[in-house]
Amino acid sequence: MKKILLYSVSIILILILGGYLYITLTPPASPLDTSSFVENEKEITITYSQPYKKGRLIFGEESAGALVPYNQYWRTGANKHTIIKTNSDLNFSDNILQPGEYSLYTTPGLSSWNITINSDNGFFGIVQPDAADDLFTFNVPVSTLDESVEQLKIDFVTDSIGSSIRLRWDLTQILIPFK
């Protein structure tokens, strides 16, 4: 009886150790990334998970098998929701985002996307945040890229017009201007 108990405990410990090593040593399918913007004491960070295209149709009609169907909620990345953190007021399309940490999610469309900022930032998975916690939603146009981007990339760009959050994946790009 002691041998059976000892073998059972040993097998359980080996499985736990093996699972732990697998989780910690295997690169994630959608690695976590952070993009930062610093200018005139304004600091913004965006933390998101970067899924890969892997030959799939990314944006399009649900009936065509798109990974991210048009006109449906998307957490804007993989795994945990995309988080935007700012140390100062940000102006998005005449909507003021106060300093803090928020979730950002989108509703992609063929020619424009709705961008939503939500006050709750503790979501994981595909659960849509409660709309009662949405601070504001605004619309931005879509542009088409000449070359496909394999892995979702969110970064910042500044040009003569101003600064924007830039999202690129597959042949799609959106710019989210802010002040």
C-alpha positions in Angstrom: 0.0 0.0 0.0 2.9 2.4 0.8 4.5 1.7 -2.6 1.3 2.5 -4.4 0.9 5.8 -2.4 4.6 6.6 -3.0 4.3 5.9 -6.8 1.1 8.0 -7.0 2.6 11.0 -5.2 5.8 10.7 -7.4 3.7 10.6 -10.6 1.7 13.6 -9.5 4.9 15.6 -8.6 6.5 14.7 -11.9 3.4 15.9 -13.8 3.2 19.1 -11.9 6.9 19.8 -12.4 6.6 18.9 -16.1 3.6 21.2 -16.5 5.5 24.0 -14.8 8.5 23.6 -17.0 6.4 23.4 -20.1 4.6 26.6 -19.3 7.7 28.5 -18.3 10.1 27.3 -21.0 7.8 27.2 -24.0 7.5 30.5 -25.8 3.9 31.7 -25.9 1.9 31.5 -29.1 1.1 35.2 -28.8 3.9 36.9 -26.8 3.3 39.9 -24.6 4.7 43.2 -25.9 4.8 46.8 -24.6 5.0 50.0 -26.7 6.0 53.3 -25.0 5.6 56.9 -25.9 7.4 59.7 -24.0 7.2 63.4 -25.0 7.1 66.6 -22.8 6.4 64.7 -19.6 3.6 62.7 -21.2 4.2 59.0 -20.8 1.9 56.3 -22.4 2.4 52.6 -22.5 0.3 50.0 -24.3 0.6 46.4 -23.3 -0.8 43.7 -25.6 -0.3 40.1 -26.8 0.9 39.7 -30.4 -0.8 36.9 -32.3 0.6 35.7 -35.7 -1.1 35.6 -39.0 0.0 32.0 -39.8 -1.6 32.0 -43.2 -5.1 32.9 -41.9 -7.6 35.5 -43.1 -7.3 38.1 -40.3 -9.9 40.8 -40.9 -13.0 40.1 -43.0 -16.5 38.6 -43.0 -17.3 35.9 -40.5 -18.8 33.8 -43.3 -15.3 33.8 -45.0 -13.7 32.4 -41.8 -12.0 35.6 -40.7 -10.1 35.4 -37.4 -11.4 38.9 -36.5 -14.8 39.3 -38.2 -16.0 42.8 -39.2 -18.4 44.6 -36.9 -17.7 42.3 -33.9 -16.0 43.0 -30.6 -12.2 42.3 -30.6 -10.0 42.5 -27.6 -7.3 43.9 -29.9 -4.7 41.2 -29.5 -4.7 37.8 -27.8 -4.9 36.5 -24.3 -5.5 39.5 -21.9 -7.1 42.7 -23.1 -4.9 45.4 -24.5 -4.0 47.9 -21.7 -3.3 51.6 -22.2 -1.7 53.5 -19.3 -1.1 57.2 -19.2 0.3 59.6 -16.7 -1.5 62.7 -18.2 -4.7 63.6 -19.9 -5.0 62.3 -23.4 -7.5 63.7 -26.0 -8.9 61.1 -28.4 -11.3 62.7 -30.9 -12.5 65.3 -28.4 -12.8 62.7 -25.6 -10.5 63.2 -22.6 -8.9 60.2 -21.0 -7.6 61.0 -17.5 -4.4 59.6 -16.1 -4.8 55.9 -15.3 -4.8 52.4 -16.7 -7.6 51.3 -19.0 -8.5 48.5 -21.5 -8.7 49.3 -25.2 -10.8 47.2 -27.5 -12.0 47.6 -31.1 -14.8 46.8 -33.5 -13.1 46.4 -36.9 -14.9 47.3 -40.1 -14.0 47.3 -43.8 -13.3 51.0 -44.0 -13.3 52.2 -40.4 -13.0 50.9 -36.8 -14.6 51.8 -33.6 -12.1 52.3 -30.8 -13.5 51.9 -27.2 -11.7 52.8 -24.0 -13.1 50.9 -21.0 -12.4 51.7 -17.3 -12.0 48.0 -16.3 -8.6 46.5 -17.2 -8.7 43.1 -15.5 -10.1 41.0 -18.3 -8.6 37.8 -19.7 -9.9 36.0 -22.7 -12.6 36.9 -25.2 -15.1 38.2 -22.7 -16.3 41.7 -23.8 -16.1 44.3 -21.0 -19.3 45.6 -19.6 -20.5 48.4 -21.8 -21.5 50.3 -18.7 -17.8 50.7 -18.0 -17.0 52.1 -21.5 -15.7 55.7 -21.1 -16.1 56.5 -24.8 -16.0 55.2 -28.4 -14.8 56.9 -31.5 -14.2 56.0 -35.1 -10.9 55.9 -37.2 -10.4 55.1 -40.8 -8.6 52.0 -42.1 -5.7 52.1 -44.6 -4.3 49.2 -46.6 -0.6 48.2 -46.4 1.4 47.2 -49.4 3.1 44.3 -47.5 1.6 41.9 -45.0 2.6 42.2 -41.4 2.9 38.7 -39.9 2.5 39.6 -36.2 0.2 42.2 -34.7 2.2 45.3 -34.0 1.0 48.3 -31.9 3.4 51.3 -31.7 3.5 55.1 -31.8 4.2 57.4 -34.7 4.6 61.2 -34.8 4.5 63.2 -38.0 3.7 66.8 -38.9 0.0 66.3 -38.1 0.7 65.0 -34.6 1.0 61.7 -32.7 -0.9 58.5 -33.1 -1.1 55.0 -31.9 -0.5 52.8 -34.9 -1.9 49.3 -35.2 -0.7 47.0 -38.1 -1.6 43.4 -38.9 -1.8 41.6 -42.1 -2.6 44.2 -44.8 -4.5 46.5 -42.3 -3.4 49.6 -40.6 -5.2 52.1 -38.3 -3.9 55.3 -36.8 -5.5 56.5 -33.5 -4.6 60.2 -33.2 -4.2 61.7 -29.7 -3.1 65.0 -28.2 
